Amino acid sequence: MHSDTVERMGIRVAVAGASGYAGGELLRLIAGHPQFELAVATGFAQAGSTIGSVHPHVRSLRDVVLAKTDPAVLADADLVFLALPHGESAAIAAQLPDSVKVVDLGADFRLRSAADWAKYYPGAHAGTWTYGLPELPGQRELIAASTRVANTGCYAVTAILALAPLIAAGVADPDDVVIVASSGTSGAGRSPKQHLLASEVMGSMSPYKVGAHQHVAEIKQASGARTLSMTPLLAPMPRGILATVTARPLGGADPREVLAAAYADEPFVHVLPEGQWPQTGATFGANSAHLQATLDVDSGRIVVVSATDNLVKGAAGQAVQNANIMLGLPETTGLAIDGIAP
């Protein structure tokens, strides 16, 4: 059988921005997906390089050469993943045929409010696509009917999963939410930056974008929170997010029982047994979110701790989950719930 015929047996997917960390994770997941065939992978500065030289861990695709990010080379795919910096997806998406399904891992189409966009991002608001978090009530059906889906942000998915069911059930006060969340350095992308150097990060934790993190608007939009304070921290690890979400309780319901009921049938969201608390290491490499909740004995506040891998459930794995739904495949296809340890 001709090699080109073999390549076209599966669903042809393309990755724009394949040289970054999220792009590399997409390539890894696509390589292991039983229905996906990589049609093309594109890069910017790395165009012309092989995947093996940019992502040596993706050995099965090592000889594939990264093309320039041109809509014309992406348009032949059945579905395109856009793993581009915030603000760069809209121009590419506008030049893709309506017949091509698109999942955008950037922020360009997540927010409904142009005012919220202007508060946190430069440039004009590009519009709003279907929000790509299937675990929200009714969202799975909207994703299945959509050709354009905006993937969640990494901090956002970690916090929304912890908070949305509690607000929806009237258990948590939407006007009193506080989040403190730590992220691995890969969440800041692959571009060289002084504050991400090993000498700066190792053995140290530091806050950033205090009081003005861009995911706040997204978390409020998707969770139902109205007043939210978020402090992000940079942790000395390459990947993972651990978020502590607290809220003033309304009523006497057990927050853990509310979360367990909300996610009882969800394959990727796991409310841990009593007494067991989430840890980032347990989610590495998995499209999983681990949750635990309690009431603080002093303040009475609801405390939910949530852990994800920012490159998987926070980016590439979530994107593949959305793509599976859009393409009519079983949602769990090609995605692991088991992490890698130690």
C-alpha positions as CSV (number, residue, x, y, z in Angstrom):
1,M,0.0,0.0,0.0
2,H,1.3,3.4,-0.9
3,S,2.5,5.4,2.1
4,D,0.3,8.4,1.3
5,T,-2.7,6.0,1.4
6,V,-1.7,4.9,4.9
7,E,-1.4,8.4,6.1
8,R,-4.9,9.2,4.9
9,M,-6.6,6.3,6.6
10,G,-7.2,8.2,9.8
11,I,-8.6,11.6,10.7
12,R,-6.1,14.1,9.5
13,V,-5.2,16.7,12.1
14,A,-2.8,19.6,12.0
15,V,-0.9,21.5,14.7
16,A,0.0,25.1,14.3
17,G,2.5,26.2,16.9
18,A,3.9,22.7,17.2
19,S,7.3,23.9,18.5
20,G,6.0,25.1,21.9
21,Y,5.4,23.1,25.0
22,A,1.7,22.7,24.4
23,G,2.4,22.0,20.7
24,G,4.8,19.2,21.7
25,E,2.3,17.7,24.1
26,L,-0.3,17.7,21.3
27,L,2.2,15.9,19.0
28,R,2.8,13.3,21.7
29,L,-1.0,12.7,22.1
30,I,-1.6,12.6,18.4
31,A,1.1,10.1,17.9
32,G,-0.6,7.8,20.4
33,H,-4.2,8.4,19.2
34,P,-5.7,5.5,17.3
35,Q,-7.8,7.6,15.0
36,F,-5.6,10.6,14.3
37,E,-3.0,11.0,11.6
38,L,-0.7,14.1,11.6
39,A,-1.3,16.0,8.4
40,V,1.1,18.8,9.1
41,A,2.9,20.5,12.0
42,T,4.0,24.1,11.8
43,G,6.3,26.4,13.7
44,F,7.6,29.9,13.5
45,A,11.3,30.3,14.3
46,Q,11.7,26.5,14.2
47,A,10.2,26.0,10.7
48,G,12.4,23.7,8.7
49,S,13.5,21.8,11.8
50,T,12.5,18.2,12.4
51,I,10.2,17.3,15.3
52,G,12.9,15.1,16.6
53,S,15.3,18.0,17.0
54,V,12.7,20.2,18.7
55,H,10.8,17.5,20.7
56,P,13.2,14.6,21.1
57,H,10.7,12.8,23.3
58,V,8.2,12.4,20.4
59,R,10.3,9.7,18.7
60,S,7.6,8.3,16.4
61,L,7.3,11.7,14.6
62,R,11.1,12.5,14.7
63,D,11.5,12.8,10.9
64,V,8.6,15.1,10.3
65,V,9.7,18.6,9.3
66,L,7.9,21.6,10.8
67,A,6.4,23.8,8.1
68,K,5.8,27.5,8.2
69,T,2.5,28.6,9.8
70,D,0.5,29.2,6.7
71,P,-3.3,28.7,6.6
72,A,-2.9,27.1,3.1
73,V,-0.9,24.2,4.5
74,L,-3.4,23.7,7.4
75,A,-6.5,23.8,5.3
76,D,-6.1,20.2,4.1
77,A,-6.7,18.8,7.6
78,D,-10.0,17.6,9.0
79,L,-9.3,19.4,12.3
80,V,-6.7,22.0,13.2
81,F,-5.2,22.6,16.6
82,L,-4.0,26.2,17.1
83,A,-1.3,26.2,19.8
84,L,-0.3,29.8,19.2
85,P,0.5,32.8,21.5
86,H,-2.6,34.7,22.7
87,G,-3.8,37.1,20.0
88,E,-2.4,35.2,17.0
89,S,-5.1,32.5,16.4
90,A,-7.8,34.8,15.0
91,A,-5.9,35.8,11.8
92,I,-5.1,32.1,11.0
93,A,-8.6,30.9,11.9
94,A,-10.3,33.5,9.6
95,Q,-8.4,32.0,6.6
96,L,-9.4,28.4,7.2
97,P,-12.4,26.9,5.4
98,D,-15.6,26.4,7.3
99,S,-15.4,22.7,6.6
100,V,-12.2,22.5,8.8
101,K,-12.9,22.0,12.5
102,V,-10.7,24.1,14.8
103,V,-9.7,23.9,18.4
104,D,-7.9,27.0,19.6
105,L,-5.6,26.5,22.7
106,G,-5.1,30.3,23.0
107,A,-7.3,32.9,24.6
108,D,-8.5,34.6,21.4
109,F,-12.1,33.3,21.5
110,R,-12.7,32.3,25.1
111,L,-14.3,35.5,26.5
112,R,-17.8,36.7,25.7
113,S,-17.1,40.2,26.9
114,A,-15.0,42.6,24.7
115,A,-14.5,44.7,27.8
116,D,-13.1,41.8,29.7
117,W,-10.8,41.0,26.8
118,A,-9.5,44.6,26.7
119,K,-8.8,44.5,30.5
120,Y,-6.3,41.6,30.2
121,Y,-5.2,41.3,26.5
122,P,-3.8,43.6,23.8
123,G,-5.5,44.1,20.5
124,A,-9.1,43.8,19.4
125,H,-11.5,41.2,20.7
126,A,-11.9,38.5,18.0
127,G,-15.2,37.1,19.0
128,T,-16.5,34.1,21.0
129,W,-16.4,30.4,20.2
130,T,-18.0,27.5,22.0
131,Y,-16.2,27.1,25.3
132,G,-14.3,23.9,25.5
133,L,-14.9,22.5,28.9
134,P,-17.2,19.4,28.5
135,E,-17.6,18.9,32.2
136,L,-19.8,22.0,32.5
137,P,-23.6,21.2,32.3
138,G,-24.8,21.2,28.7
139,Q,-21.4,22.1,27.3
140,R,-20.6,18.7,25.9
141,E,-23.6,18.9,23.5
142,L,-22.6,22.4,22.4
143,I,-19.1,21.2,21.6
144,A,-20.4,18.3,19.6
145,A,-22.4,20.6,17.5
146,S,-19.6,23.1,16.9
147,T,-16.9,23.5,14.3
148,R,-15.0,26.1,16.3
149,V,-14.1,25.5,20.0
150,A,-12.0,27.7,22.4
151,N,-10.0,25.5,24.7
152,T,-9.8,26.4,28.4
153,G,-6.9,28.1,30.1
154,C,-4.7,26.0,32.4
155,Y,-5.4,27.9,35.7
156,A,-9.0,28.3,34.5
157,V,-9.8,24.7,34.1
158,T,-8.2,23.8,37.4
159,A,-10.2,26.4,39.3
160,I,-13.5,26.1,37.4
161,L,-13.8,22.4,38.0
162,A,-13.3,23.1,41.7
163,L,-15.8,25.9,41.9
164,A,-18.6,25.7,39.3
165,P,-20.7,22.9,40.8
166,L,-20.6,24.6,44.2
167,I,-21.9,27.9,42.9
168,A,-24.5,26.1,40.7
169,A,-25.8,24.2,43.7
170,G,-26.0,27.4,45.8
171,V,-23.4,26.1,48.2
172,A,-20.7,28.7,47.6
173,D,-21.1,32.4,47.7
174,P,-20.2,33.7,44.1
175,D,-19.3,37.1,45.6
176,D,-16.6,35.8,47.9
177,V,-14.1,33.6,46.1
178,V,-10.3,33.5,46.7
179,I,-7.8,31.4,44.7
180,V,-4.1,30.8,45.3
181,A,-2.6,28.6,42.6
182,S,0.9,27.4,41.8
183,S,2.0,26.5,38.3
184,G,5.0,24.8,36.8
185,T,7.2,26.9,34.5
186,S,6.0,25.3,31.2
187,G,2.8,27.4,31.7
188,A,4.8,30.5,30.7
189,G,5.7,29.0,27.3
190,R,9.0,28.1,25.8
191,S,10.4,31.5,24.9
192,P,13.6,32.4,26.9
193,K,12.8,34.7,29.8
194,Q,15.1,35.6,32.7
195,H,12.6,34.8,35.4
196,L,12.3,31.3,34.0
197,L,16.0,30.5,34.1
198,A,16.8,27.5,36.2
199,S,19.0,29.7,38.4
200,E,16.0,32.0,39.1
201,V,13.4,29.2,39.6
202,M,15.2,26.4,41.4
203,G,14.6,26.4,45.2
204,S,12.3,29.5,45.0
205,M,8.6,30.3,44.6
206,S,7.4,33.7,43.5
207,P,4.1,35.4,42.7
208,Y,3.3,37.1,39.4
209,K,0.5,39.1,37.8
210,V,-0.9,39.6,41.3
211,G,-4.4,41.1,41.2
212,A,-4.4,41.1,37.4
213,H,-4.1,37.5,36.0
214,Q,-5.9,37.1,32.6
215,H,-7.6,33.9,33.6
216,V,-9.8,35.7,36.2
217,A,-12.3,36.8,33.6
218,E,-12.5,33.3,32.1
219,I,-13.0,31.7,35.6
220,K,-15.7,34.1,36.5
221,Q,-17.5,33.6,33.1
222,A,-17.5,29.8,33.3
223,S,-17.9,29.2,37.1
224,G,-20.6,31.8,37.9
225,A,-18.3,33.6,40.4
226,R,-18.9,37.4,40.5
227,T,-16.1,38.6,42.8
228,L,-12.8,36.7,42.7
229,S,-9.3,37.3,43.9
230,M,-6.5,35.2,42.4
231,T,-2.9,35.0,43.3
232,P,-0.8,32.9,40.9
233,L,2.6,31.5,42.0
234,L,5.5,30.2,39.9
235,A,6.7,26.9,41.4
236,P,10.1,25.2,40.8
237,M,8.8,22.4,38.7
238,P,8.3,22.0,34.9
239,R,4.6,21.1,34.8
240,G,1.5,20.9,37.0
241,I,-1.0,23.2,38.7
242,L,-2.2,23.0,42.3
243,A,-5.0,25.4,43.1
244,T,-6.6,26.1,46.5
245,V,-10.0,27.6,46.0
246,T,-11.9,29.0,49.0
247,A,-15.4,30.5,49.2
248,R,-17.9,31.6,51.9
249,P,-20.4,28.8,52.3
250,L,-24.2,29.2,51.7
251,G,-26.2,26.6,53.5
252,G,-25.0,23.5,55.2
253,A,-24.3,21.1,52.3
254,D,-21.1,19.1,52.3
255,P,-19.0,20.6,49.5
256,R,-17.2,17.3,48.8
257,E,-20.6,15.5,48.3
258,V,-21.7,18.2,45.9
259,L,-18.5,17.7,43.8
260,A,-18.7,14.0,44.0
261,A,-22.3,14.0,42.7
262,A,-21.4,16.5,39.9
263,Y,-18.6,14.4,38.6
264,A,-19.8,10.9,39.3
265,D,-19.9,10.0,35.6
266,E,-17.0,12.1,34.4
267,P,-14.0,10.1,33.2
268,F,-11.4,12.7,33.8
269,V,-12.4,14.4,37.0
270,H,-11.7,12.5,40.2
271,V,-13.0,13.5,43.6
272,L,-10.5,11.7,45.9
273,P,-11.4,9.6,48.9
274,E,-11.8,11.3,52.3
275,G,-8.5,12.2,53.8
276,Q,-6.6,12.1,50.5
277,W,-5.5,15.4,49.0
278,P,-4.5,16.2,45.4
279,Q,-0.9,16.5,44.4
280,T,0.5,17.6,41.1
281,G,2.7,14.6,40.6
282,A,-0.3,12.2,40.5
283,T,-1.6,14.0,37.4
284,F,1.6,14.3,35.3
285,G,0.9,13.0,31.8
286,A,-2.8,12.4,32.4
287,N,-5.9,14.3,31.2
288,S,-7.1,14.2,34.8
289,A,-8.2,16.6,37.5
290,H,-8.0,15.5,41.1
291,L,-10.2,17.3,43.6
292,Q,-10.8,17.3,47.4
293,A,-12.9,19.6,49.5
294,T,-13.6,20.3,53.2
295,L,-14.8,23.1,55.5
296,D,-12.1,25.1,57.4
297,V,-12.6,24.4,61.1
298,D,-11.7,28.0,62.1
299,S,-13.3,30.2,59.4
300,G,-16.0,27.8,58.2
301,R,-15.0,28.6,54.6
302,I,-15.2,26.0,51.8
303,V,-11.7,24.8,50.8
304,V,-11.3,22.9,47.5
305,V,-7.9,21.8,46.4
306,S,-7.5,20.9,42.7
307,A,-4.6,19.5,40.8
308,T,-4.0,19.1,37.0
309,D,-1.2,18.8,34.5
310,N,-1.2,22.2,32.9
311,L,0.1,20.8,29.6
312,V,-2.6,18.0,29.4
313,K,-5.9,18.7,31.1
314,G,-4.8,22.4,31.1
315,A,-4.0,22.4,27.4
316,A,-3.3,19.6,24.9
317,G,-5.2,16.8,26.5
318,Q,-8.3,19.1,26.9
319,A,-7.9,20.0,23.3
320,V,-7.9,16.4,22.2
321,Q,-10.9,15.7,24.4
322,N,-12.8,18.5,22.7
323,A,-11.6,17.3,19.3
324,N,-12.9,13.8,20.0
325,I,-16.3,15.2,20.9
326,M,-16.4,17.4,17.8
327,L,-15.4,14.4,15.6
328,G,-18.0,12.0,17.1
329,L,-15.3,9.8,18.7
330,P,-15.5,8.4,22.2
331,E,-14.4,11.2,24.4
332,T,-11.6,9.3,26.1
333,T,-10.0,8.1,22.9
334,G,-6.2,8.5,23.0
335,L,-6.2,10.0,26.5
336,A,-5.0,8.6,29.8
337,I,-6.4,9.0,33.3
338,D,-3.3,7.5,34.8
339,G,-0.4,9.7,35.6
340,I,3.4,9.1,35.6
341,A,5.3,8.7,38.9
342,P,7.6,9.3,40.5
